Amino acid sequence: MLTLTSVSKTFNPGTVNEKTALSNLSLTLEHGDFVTIVGSNGAGKSTLFNAIAGDFYVDSGSIRLDGQDITFQPAYRRSRVIGRLFQDPMRGTAPHMSIEENMALAYLRAGKSRRAFFSRVSKADKARFRDQLAKLDMGLEDRMRQPVGLLSGGQRQALTLLMATTVPPKLLLLDEHTAALDPETAEKVLRLTREIVSQSRITCLMITHNLQSALELGNRTLMMDGGRIVLDLKGQARSGLTVEDLLRKFRENVGAGLDEDRILLS
């Protein structure tokens, strides 16, 4: 479904700031996989997402999505089939537009409507948006004409999740999408994530600094270091693993322990 083959990316080559962010990385995801990714800062996690989303072109290797080579496809075209959430709840929505307009924007961007971009949203569309918002259980279905900028961080992140999946994408990228939220709101957004991904069988990659969440969510866990995948755990090899087991396996594969407090204390 998603296949990365020998992907490499070096920033600022030939300078004192040269940094190899991805190093001959290969990865294959099957349809419906929900994969969690962990690793310390600089491991290459977000760079991997940027490569898949088309924020830059890789130096070598190839990226295929659902059988199509997207290695050199521009980001705006990939965004029609790849949904993405960021750590910052303020990204992903237009604050001065209403909730209804933001949802219409996401719906139209997915290419499922033939209407002109600024044409009036139909009654059927509004009813559909309202039904989807009601599932969030945040009362947003009664605030559809309010600017998104008035929402809390958790409400905006839940709305962004809904916008990214209102037309189920071929691939969903979640880049620490609950890290900036308080624990209670983060848990609610994670629950919504599980429900939406499961119901629509969306193929999903999720970066997290919480090792416990990495083992509990989805069906597969990757650990990255130095722009490489150093651990790929699924099935029996992942079942029953504890955080201590995961840290031990990391030390065995890398020859050093994780050195980031944010991961170890989460």
Secondary structure as UniProt FT lines:
FT   STRAND          2..11
FT   TURN            13..14
FT   TURN            16..17
FT   STRAND          19..29
FT   TURN            31..32
FT   STRAND          34..38
FT   TURN            41..42
FT   HELIX           45..53
FT   STRAND          60..65
FT   TURN            66..67
FT   STRAND          68..69
FT   TURN            71..72
FT   HELIX           75..78
FT   TURN            79..81
FT   STRAND          82..85
FT   TURN            89..92
FT   TURN            95..96
FT   HELIX           99..109
FT   TURN            110..111
FT   TURN            117..118
FT   HELIX           123..134
FT   TURN            135..137
FT   HELIX           140..142
FT   TURN            144..145
FT   HELIX           148..150
FT   HELIX           153..165
FT   STRAND          171..175
FT   TURN            177..180
FT   HELIX           183..200
FT   STRAND          203..207
FT   HELIX           211..216
FT   STRAND          220..225
FT   TURN            226..227
FT   STRAND          228..234
FT   HELIX           235..237
FT   TURN            238..240
FT   HELIX           243..254
FT   HELIX           261..265
//
